[in-house]
Amino acid sequence: MRRYYCDKSVRKRTVGVRGWTGGKTYKINSYICPMNLKQASILVVDDDKDVLTTVRFLLKPEVKEIVTDSNPENLQRLLSDNRFDILLLDMNFISTINSGNEGLYWLRQIKSWSHKVAVIMITAYADIDLAVKCLKEGAADFVVKPWHNKQLLATLRELLEKRANPQASSLKRSPSGVEIIGKSEAMQDLFRKLEKVAPTDANVLILGENGTGKDLIAQFIYQLSLRKNKPFVKVDMGALTDTLFESELFGHKKGAFTDAREDRTGLIETANGGTLFLDEIGNISLHQQAKLLSVLQNRQVTRLGSNTPIPVDVRLISATNVPLTELANEQRFRKDLIYRINTVEITVPPLRERCDDILLLAHHFLSMYEKKYMKRSFRLSETAKNKLRLYSYTGNVRELQYAMERAVIMGDSELLEAADIVFSPLEQSTAPATLPTNNLEEIERSTIEQVIAKHKGNISRAAKELGITRAALYRRMEKYEL
């Protein structure tokens, strides 16, 4: 083991970090988490001596302290004796086995020891599924070796900033300003996946209910991709009839059909070199699917009325509100096309599964529409907040946005009450009818009371034991006046 100090001063740590939201104080592991890489202490554990030498030379002038070790058996002692901000941990320590299971084992051990050190997993294999698995197990990030030095340093800096300012992770902004808001665990997992997938050229299938923001996710991926300076072409597949499908997507030559008065470039050809976004792809017919599959396999299009194929190079992003299990039905959708469009699958969670984001989004929309309609600043009363938390959101984020826009337009007072929050009757008409009162409701009420009492009022734990979301539990509590 080697220890390198980049200066001789000893870093002193005190409790509390000032956040950007109202001067709030966040306690992080009882010490100040540095935002500056120069103040950071980093541990690297890898059995490849060349990797340790390389990372040592890279980080020595950049950080306060760099410690390297080739034996993961020393991890517990190292973490007990020292306070590290970031641990770079190899996935494989046995040369003949490259499953990554060793790294996952040690990651789980670190988490079981309750160490708050941020763990970045390193591997020689660019496996996205393995990356996602590491993130789900608690890793802060994932890098592939050999890495680009600038990229590794940027990853370290970004991670330190996130730890020093946890609330900043509730907003993700692309270079061109596309914003995704969310601090819930579901959204943090989504952010991590997007940051990994976006810079690649992998085809992406975005799944999610209507109103969850699949279009926004597609734009975000595009603007973080290597094709961000190339065309982004969106196609609403549900709006294309059989007669328009080939002409719109593939283009046509003059005279190819009655109304073809001039040559036309198809949308796929227009997206050449850039990104093609096929929205609502689950709505196209089997005949259309066969045509699309041929283009994606051969990477070339042939305009209607022509026999000359035109090479195309596009990164494909698709979206659908159809669940993957239904999409996989061969009578509805070709499996070979699913595999072609679904190199990586991104599922956007419905709003009812990200309750922590409801008020965050509500305040965002309030601010947005205050500016749009040149209104005074509004505040939400506690009754309004409770109404927002307990609603089912059949229409997801889009429905919340509608409700906040209406509240800004119609609000008479700067303090918005529950009566000022009106949800769309279109969505309420599709909500399931309320079950009649019977003995089952009494059983449910009693069960909820017992579980809440068991967990001493901890709603998150009670909801987990009951197998429902926190929002669903809040709705039942309101129903039974608990």
NUGU-400817 format. One record per residue (C-alpha): residue in three letters; x, y, z. Coordinates in steps of 0.1 Angstrom, whole numbers, plus 5000, padded with zeros to 4 digits. Example, Ala and Ser with C-alpha at 12.3 -4.5 7.8 and 13.67 -1.06 7.14 Angstrom:
2
ALA512349555078 SER513749895071 
# end
This chain:
482
MET500050005000 ARG501350354991 ARG500150685005 TYR500751014988 TYR499951355003 CYS499851644979 ASP500451895007 LYS501551855043 SER498552005060 VAL496051785077 ARG492451835067 LYS490151915096 ARG486551815093 THR483451965110 VAL479851865110 GLY477552035084 VAL477552155049 ARG475652465038 GLY473152375011 TRP471552604985 THR468052564997 GLY467252815024 GLY470452785042 LYS469652435052 THR472452225068 TYR473251875056 LYS475151635078 ILE477351415056 ASN479351145074 SER480251405102 TYR482751595080 ILE482751855053 CYS482651685019 PRO484951884996 MET483652024964 ASN487252084953 LEU489251794940 LYS492351944955 GLN490851884990 ALA489751524983 SER491251204997 ILE490950904973 LEU491550534977 VAL492250304947 VAL492049924950 ASP493049724920 ASP495249414916 ASP496749554883 LYS499949734893 ASP500049924860 VAL496650064867 LEU497650174902 THR500850334888 THR498850514861 VAL496150644884 ARG498750744910 PHE500550964885 LEU497251114873 LEU495751194906 LYS498851284927 PRO498951654915 GLU495151684914 VAL494051564949 LYS495051614985 GLU495751244992 ILE495950934971 VAL496150584986 THR496550274965 ASP496349904974 SER496249584953 ASN494549364979 PRO490749404986 GLU491149215019 ASN492649535033 LEU489549745025 GLN487949725060 ARG491149825077 LEU491850105053 LEU488350245056 SER488350215094 ASP491650395098 ASN491150675073 ARG488450905060 PHE488250875022 ASP485951075000 ILE485950844970 LEU486950474965 LEU487850354930 LEU487249974932 ASP488149714906 MET485449464895 ASN487849174889 PHE490649054912 ILE491248704898 SER492848704864 THR491048404850 ILE487548524860 ASN486048834846 SER482448804859 GLY482649124880 ASN481248924910 GLU484248994932 GLY483749364928 LEU480049334936 TYR480949134967 TRP483349394980 LEU480849674972 ARG478249494993 GLN480749445021 ILE481549815021 LYS477849905023 SER477349655051 TRP480149825071 SER478050145068 HIS480850345053 LYS479650655035 VAL482550655011 ALA481450704975 VAL482350394954 ILE483250414917 MET483550074901 ILE486150014874 THR486349734849 ALA487849654815 TYR484449554801 ALA481949804789 ASP478849614800 ILE475849844805 ASP473849574824 LEU476749524848 ALA476949904853 VAL473249924861 LYS473649634886 CYS476549814903 LEU474550134906 LYS471549944921 GLU473849794946 GLY474950134958 ALA477850234936 ALA478050604929 ASP479350564894 PHE481050324869 VAL484050374847 VAL485650154820 LYS489450114817 PRO491450224799 TRP489750554806 HIS490250904793 ASN492051104820 LYS489951414815 GLN486851214817 LEU487951034849 LEU488851374865 ALA485451514855 THR483651214870 LEU485551274903 ARG484751644904 GLU481051594896 LEU480751324923 LEU482351554949 GLU479951834940 LYS476951604943 ARG478051484978 ALA478751834990 ASN475451964976 PRO472951674976 GLN469951894966 ALA471651974933 SER470951624921 SER467251704919 LEU467751884886 LYS469451744855 ARG470151994827 SER471451914793 PRO474052144775 SER471152304756 GLY468952354786 VAL466552054786 GLU465752004823 ILE464651684841 ILE463551734877 GLY463451474904 LYS465051394937 SER463251054944 GLU465250734943 ALA463450624911 MET464650944894 GLN468150934907 ASP468350574893 LEU467050714860 PHE469650994860 ARG472450754864 LYS471250534835 LEU470850834813 GLU474350964820 LYS475750624811 VAL473650554780 ALA473550904764 PRO477150934753 THR477050594735 ASP475550514701 ALA473250244715 ASN469650234704 VAL467350324732 LEU463750224739 ILE461950454763 LEU458950294782 GLY456450484803 GLU452850584807 ASN451350884789 GLY452451214805 THR455651084822 GLY457951284799 LYS459251034774 ASP459751304748 LEU461851504772 ILE463951204780 ALA464651154743 GLN465751514739 PHE467951484770 ILE469751174756 TYR470251344723 GLN471751654738 LEU474251454759 SER475251234729 LEU478151264705 ARG475551344678 LYS474251654696 ASN475451884667 LYS473751664641 PRO469951654633 PHE467351544658 VAL464251424639 LYS461051334657 VAL458451114640 ASP454951054656 MET454550704644 GLY450950684657 ALA449950964632 LEU451250784601 THR448750594580 ASP449750304558 THR449650524527 LEU451850794543 PHE454250564562 GLU456750484534 SER456550834518 GLU457151014551 LEU459950784564 PHE461750684532 GLY460950964508 HIS459750944472 LYS460751024436 LYS458651264415 GLY455751064399 ALA456050764423 PHE452250814430 THR449551054420 ASP450351344443 ALA454151304441 ARG454851624422 GLU458551654432 ASP461251454448 ARG461051434486 THR463651334512 GLY462351104539 LEU462651164576 ILE465150884581 GLU467351034554 THR466951374570 ALA468251234603 ASN471351094586 GLY474351144609 GLY472151244638 THR469351094660 LEU465950964648 PHE463250964675 LEU460250734668 ASP457550834692 GLU454650584700 ILE456350314680 GLY454050054697 ASN451250184675 ILE452550084641 SER451149784621 LEU453049454615 HIS453349554578 GLN454949884588 GLN457249704613 ALA458549474585 LYS459449784564 LEU461149954593 LEU463149644603 SER464549614568 VAL465849974569 LEU467449924604 GLN469049604594 ASN470449714561 ARG471150074573 GLN469850214540 VAL466550344526 THR465050334491 ARG462750614481 LEU459450524466 GLY459650514429 SER463450444430 ASN465650134430 THR468750304443 PRO469450244481 ILE470750534501 PRO473050464530 VAL471950614564 ASP473650644597 VAL471250724626 ARG471150664663 LEU467650534670 ILE465550644701 SER462050494703 ALA459250544728 THR455950374737 ASN453350374764 VAL452750004757 PRO454349774785 LEU457249564772 THR455349244781 GLU452449344758 LEU454849464731 ALA456549124731 ASN453348964718 GLU454248844683 GLN450648914671 ARG451149274680 PHE454849344675 ARG457749164659 LYS460349044684 ASP463149084660 LEU462249454657 ILE462149484695 TYR465749354697 ARG466749594670 ILE465349904688 ASN466049794723 THR469749784729 VAL469049964761 GLU465750004778 ILE464850314799 THR461650304820 VAL460350644831 PRO458450594864 PRO454950724868 LEU454451024891 ARG452650804917 GLU455850614922 ARG457950924928 CYS456051094955 ASP459051284967 ASP459051474934 ILE455451604935 LEU456051924954 LEU459351984937 LEU457651964903 ALA454652174916 HIS456952454927 HIS458852434894 PHE455552474874 LEU454352754896 SER457552944889 MET457352874852 TYR453752994848 GLU454253294871 LYS456853414846 LYS454853314816 TYR451653504827 MET453553784845 LYS451853694878 ARG452953754914 SER454653474933 PHE452353214947 ARG452752994977 LEU451152654985 SER449252615018 GLU449552295038 THR446052185026 ALA447152244990 LYS450352044995 ASN448451755011 LYS445951754982 LEU448951734957 ARG450551454977 LEU447451244979 TYR446251264943 SER446550954921 TYR447951134889 THR446450914862 GLY447851174837 ASN451251184855 VAL453451494853 ARG451451634824 GLU448351644847 LEU450251804875 GLN451552074851 TYR447952144839 ALA446752184875 MET449552424884 GLU449052634852 ARG445352664860 ALA446052754896 VAL448353044885 ILE445853174860 MET442753144883 GLY444353214917 ASP443053514936 SER445453504965 GLU449153454967 LEU448453164991 LEU446952874971 GLU444552664990 ALA443352304982 ALA440352444964 ASP442652624940 ILE444152294929 VAL441852154903 PHE442751834883 SER441751754848 PRO438251594846 LEU439551404815 GLU441851204837 GLN439451174866 SER436851014843 THR439350734836 ALA440150664873 PRO438650344887 ALA435350374905 THR435350364943 LEU434550024958 PRO431350014980 THR431950015018 ASN431949665032 ASN433649445058 LEU436849425036 GLU437249805042 GLU437149755079 ILE439849485076 GLU441949715055 ARG441550005079 SER442549785109 THR445549635090 ILE446849985081 GLU446450105117 GLN448349805130 VAL451249835105 ILE451650215111 ALA451650155148 LYS454249875144 HIS456550115126 LYS455950405150 GLY454450625124 ASN457150575097 ILE455050585065 SER457750465042 ARG458350145062 ALA454650085067 ALA453950125029 LYS456849885021 GLU455449615044 LEU451949665030 GLY453349644995 ILE451949974983 THR453450314975 ARG453550595001 ALA451050794980 ALA448650504980 LEU449050465018 TYR448350845023 ARG445250815002 ARG443950525023 MET444850715055 GLU442751005043 LYS439950775033 TYR439750615067 GLU440550945085 LEU443650795102 
# end
